Amino acid sequence: MSTSHPSSLPVLDQGRIAHLSLSASVHQTLREWLSGGELLPGQKLTGRALAERLGVSQTPVREAMLQLVAERALDLNPNRSVTVPVLNREKFVELRDMRVVLEGLAVRCAVQNCVEMEDCSGVLDTISELHGRMSAAKQRGDYSSTMKLNRTLHFMVYGLSGRHELVAMIQSLWARTGPYLNFLYQQGSPAAPEPHPHETLLYALRKGDADLAEEAIRRDILDGGKAVLDALPSGGRP
C-alpha cells in the first residue's frame, strides 16, 4: 500500500500564527499571576477586565482562560463565570506532595547537569542574587515582590534540569497552589529557618550534592507551606 505525500506544504497563515502566539503569551501571563499569588482563591475573572489590563482583545484572553480551565488552574462555573479555584486542606496537601516529588526530581537533574557542565557559577550567582533581593523584599514587608522573586528563583533552578516536560508539569502545579501563597503573610512575615532552604539548595548545586538539594527543596515546600495549611479548612469542595 503506497502513501501519497502532498507536493507542497499548506500556505502559511501569518495572521493565525500571530493570534496563536498572542493567546500563548496571555496564557503564560495568567499562569504566572496564579503561580506568584497575584490572583486570589475564589477571585472572579472576566475576559473584559483581563483584556483591558493586558491591552489585548477578549478572544485570546478567552482562549487562555479555557486552557487554564482544562489544566484545572481555573474553574468554569455552571453560570459560565470563571474563578480561581478554592482548595480544601486535603486537595492542597495532595498537590503539595506532588510538588515535593517533581521538584525534588528537577533539582536532582539540575545538580547532575551542573556537574556535567562543570560551570554553572554564572547562573548560580544570579540565583543567589535573586534570593538576596527576595529576602530584602520580605524584610521591608513587600510580599508581592517576595512571591514574584521566589517564583523566578525556583524556576531558574528547575530550568537547569533541562527537563522541559517536567518543568511544565511543575508550572501547572504552581498555578494551582500559587494563589494560596498569600496566606503565608496574613499575620506578617513568618520566621524562616536557618539556614534558609534556598541557601542550602545553592550550596548543594555548587557542591554537586543531589541528595542535599532534594532535601532542601523538600524543606522549602513543606516547612514554608505550614502557614497555608493552618489557614485552610478540611473537607468542603474538592
C-alpha positions as CSV (number, residue, x, y, z in Angstrom):
1,M,0.0,0.0,0.0
2,S,1.5,3.3,-1.1
3,T,1.2,6.5,0.8
4,S,0.9,9.7,-1.1
5,H,2.5,12.9,0.1
6,P,1.4,16.4,-0.8
7,S,3.6,18.1,-3.3
8,S,3.8,21.3,-1.2
9,L,3.2,22.4,2.3
10,P,0.0,24.3,3.2
11,V,0.0,28.1,2.8
12,L,1.2,29.7,6.0
13,D,-1.4,31.8,7.7
14,Q,0.7,34.5,9.3
15,G,-2.4,36.0,11.0
16,R,-3.3,32.7,12.6
17,I,0.3,32.2,13.8
18,A,0.3,35.7,15.4
19,H,-3.0,35.0,17.0
20,L,-1.8,31.7,18.5
21,S,1.3,33.4,19.8
22,L,-0.8,36.1,21.4
23,S,-3.0,33.5,23.1
24,A,0.1,31.6,24.3
25,S,1.5,34.9,25.7
26,V,-1.7,35.6,27.6
27,H,-1.8,32.1,28.9
28,Q,1.7,32.4,30.2
29,T,1.0,35.7,31.9
30,L,-2.1,34.4,33.6
31,R,-0.3,31.3,34.8
32,E,2.5,33.5,36.2
33,W,-0.1,35.6,38.0
34,L,-1.6,32.5,39.5
35,S,1.8,31.0,40.4
36,G,3.0,34.2,42.0
37,G,0.0,34.7,44.2
38,E,-1.2,37.8,42.3
39,L,-4.7,36.2,41.9
40,L,-6.6,35.1,45.0
41,P,-8.6,31.9,45.7
42,G,-12.3,32.4,44.7
43,Q,-11.5,35.6,42.7
44,K,-13.8,36.1,39.7
45,L,-12.1,36.8,36.4
46,T,-13.8,38.3,33.4
47,G,-12.5,38.4,29.8
48,R,-13.2,42.1,29.5
49,A,-11.3,43.2,32.6
50,L,-8.3,40.9,31.8
51,A,-8.3,42.1,28.2
52,E,-8.2,45.8,29.3
53,R,-5.4,45.1,31.8
54,L,-3.3,43.2,29.2
55,G,-4.1,45.5,26.4
56,V,-5.4,42.8,24.0
57,S,-8.7,41.7,22.6
58,Q,-11.0,39.4,24.5
59,T,-10.5,36.5,22.1
60,P,-7.0,35.4,23.1
61,V,-8.0,36.0,26.8
62,R,-11.0,33.7,26.5
63,E,-8.8,31.0,24.8
64,A,-6.1,31.3,27.5
65,M,-8.7,31.1,30.3
66,L,-10.3,28.0,28.8
67,Q,-6.9,26.4,28.5
68,L,-6.3,27.1,32.2
69,V,-9.7,25.6,33.0
70,A,-8.6,22.5,31.2
71,E,-5.4,22.5,33.3
72,R,-7.6,22.9,36.4
73,A,-5.9,26.1,37.3
74,L,-9.2,28.0,36.9
75,D,-12.8,26.9,37.5
76,L,-15.6,27.3,34.9
77,N,-18.8,27.5,36.9
78,P,-22.3,26.4,35.9
79,N,-23.3,30.1,35.3
80,R,-20.3,30.3,32.9
81,S,-18.3,32.6,35.2
82,V,-14.6,31.8,35.7
83,T,-13.0,31.9,39.1
84,V,-9.7,31.0,40.8
85,P,-10.3,27.5,42.5
86,V,-10.9,27.2,46.2
87,L,-9.0,24.3,47.7
88,N,-9.5,22.5,50.9
89,R,-6.7,21.2,53.1
90,E,-6.8,17.7,51.6
91,K,-6.5,18.9,48.0
92,F,-3.8,21.3,48.8
93,V,-1.8,18.6,50.6
94,E,-2.2,16.3,47.5
95,L,-0.9,19.0,45.2
96,R,1.9,19.9,47.6
97,D,3.1,16.3,47.9
98,M,3.2,16.1,44.1
99,R,5.3,19.2,44.1
100,V,7.7,17.6,46.5
101,V,8.3,14.7,44.2
102,L,8.5,16.6,40.9
103,E,10.6,19.5,42.2
104,G,12.9,17.1,44.0
105,L,13.5,15.3,40.7
106,A,14.1,18.6,39.0
107,V,16.8,19.7,41.4
108,R,18.5,16.3,41.2
109,C,18.6,16.7,37.4
110,A,19.8,20.3,37.9
111,V,22.7,19.1,40.1
112,Q,23.6,16.4,37.5
113,N,23.6,19.0,34.7
114,C,25.8,21.4,36.7
115,V,28.3,18.6,37.4
116,E,28.4,17.6,33.7
117,M,28.7,21.2,32.5
118,E,31.3,21.8,35.2
119,D,30.4,25.5,35.4
120,C,27.0,26.8,36.5
121,S,28.6,29.5,38.5
122,G,27.1,32.4,36.5
123,V,23.5,31.1,36.8
124,L,24.0,30.2,40.5
125,D,25.3,33.7,41.2
126,T,22.2,35.1,39.6
127,I,20.0,32.8,41.7
128,S,21.9,33.9,44.8
129,E,21.2,37.5,43.9
130,L,17.5,36.7,43.5
131,H,17.5,35.2,47.0
132,G,19.1,38.3,48.4
133,R,16.5,40.5,46.7
134,M,13.7,38.2,47.9
135,S,14.9,38.4,51.5
136,A,15.2,42.2,51.3
137,A,11.7,42.5,49.9
138,K,10.3,40.2,52.7
139,Q,12.2,42.2,55.3
140,R,10.6,45.5,54.2
141,G,7.1,43.9,54.0
142,D,6.9,43.9,50.2
143,Y,5.3,40.5,50.0
144,S,4.1,40.9,46.4
145,S,7.7,41.2,45.2
146,T,8.8,38.4,47.6
147,M,6.4,36.0,46.0
148,K,7.4,37.0,42.4
149,L,11.1,36.7,43.2
150,N,10.6,33.4,44.9
151,R,8.9,32.0,41.8
152,T,11.6,33.4,39.5
153,L,14.3,31.8,41.7
154,H,12.6,28.4,41.7
155,F,12.1,28.2,38.0
156,M,15.6,29.4,37.2
157,V,16.8,26.4,39.3
158,Y,14.4,24.0,37.6
159,G,15.4,25.3,34.2
160,L,18.9,24.0,35.0
161,S,17.4,20.5,34.9
162,G,17.0,20.6,31.1
163,R,13.7,18.6,31.6
164,H,11.2,20.8,29.8
165,E,8.2,18.5,30.2
166,L,9.0,18.1,33.9
167,V,9.2,21.9,34.3
168,A,5.9,22.3,32.5
169,M,4.2,19.9,35.0
170,I,5.7,21.9,37.9
171,Q,4.4,25.1,36.4
172,S,0.9,23.7,36.3
173,L,1.1,22.7,40.0
174,W,2.3,26.1,40.9
175,A,-0.6,27.7,39.0
176,R,-3.0,25.7,41.2
177,T,-1.3,26.3,44.6
178,G,0.2,29.8,44.0
179,P,-2.9,31.8,44.9
180,Y,-2.6,30.4,48.5
181,L,0.9,31.9,48.9
182,N,-0.9,35.0,50.3
183,F,-1.8,33.0,53.4
184,L,1.9,33.0,54.3
185,Y,1.8,36.7,55.1
186,Q,-1.6,37.2,56.6
187,Q,0.0,37.6,60.0
188,G,3.1,39.4,58.8
189,S,6.4,37.8,57.8
190,P,6.7,34.2,59.0
191,A,10.0,33.2,60.6
192,A,12.4,31.5,58.1
193,P,14.5,28.5,59.1
194,E,18.2,28.9,59.4
195,P,19.9,28.4,57.1
196,H,17.2,29.2,54.5
197,P,16.4,26.2,52.3
198,H,17.4,28.4,49.3
199,E,20.9,28.8,50.7
200,T,21.2,25.1,51.3
201,L,19.9,24.4,47.8
202,L,22.5,26.8,46.3
203,Y,25.3,25.1,48.4
204,A,24.2,21.7,47.1
205,L,24.1,22.9,43.5
206,R,27.7,24.3,43.8
207,K,28.9,21.1,45.5
208,G,27.1,18.6,43.2
209,D,25.2,17.1,46.1
210,A,21.8,15.8,44.7
211,D,20.6,14.4,48.0
212,L,21.1,17.6,49.8
213,A,19.5,19.6,47.0
214,E,16.4,17.3,47.1
215,E,16.2,17.6,50.9
216,A,16.4,21.5,50.7
217,I,13.6,21.7,48.2
218,R,11.5,19.4,50.3
219,R,12.1,21.5,53.4
220,D,11.3,24.7,51.4
221,I,7.9,23.3,50.3
222,L,6.8,21.5,53.5
223,D,8.1,23.9,56.1
224,G,7.4,27.0,54.1
225,G,3.8,25.9,53.5
226,K,2.8,25.3,57.1
227,A,1.0,28.7,57.4
228,V,-1.0,27.9,54.3
229,L,-2.2,24.6,55.8
230,D,-3.1,26.3,59.1
231,A,-5.4,28.7,57.2
232,L,-7.2,26.0,55.1
233,P,-10.4,24.2,56.2
234,S,-10.8,20.5,55.9
235,G,-13.4,19.0,53.7
236,G,-15.7,21.1,51.5
237,R,-15.3,21.4,47.8
238,P,-12.6,19.1,46.4
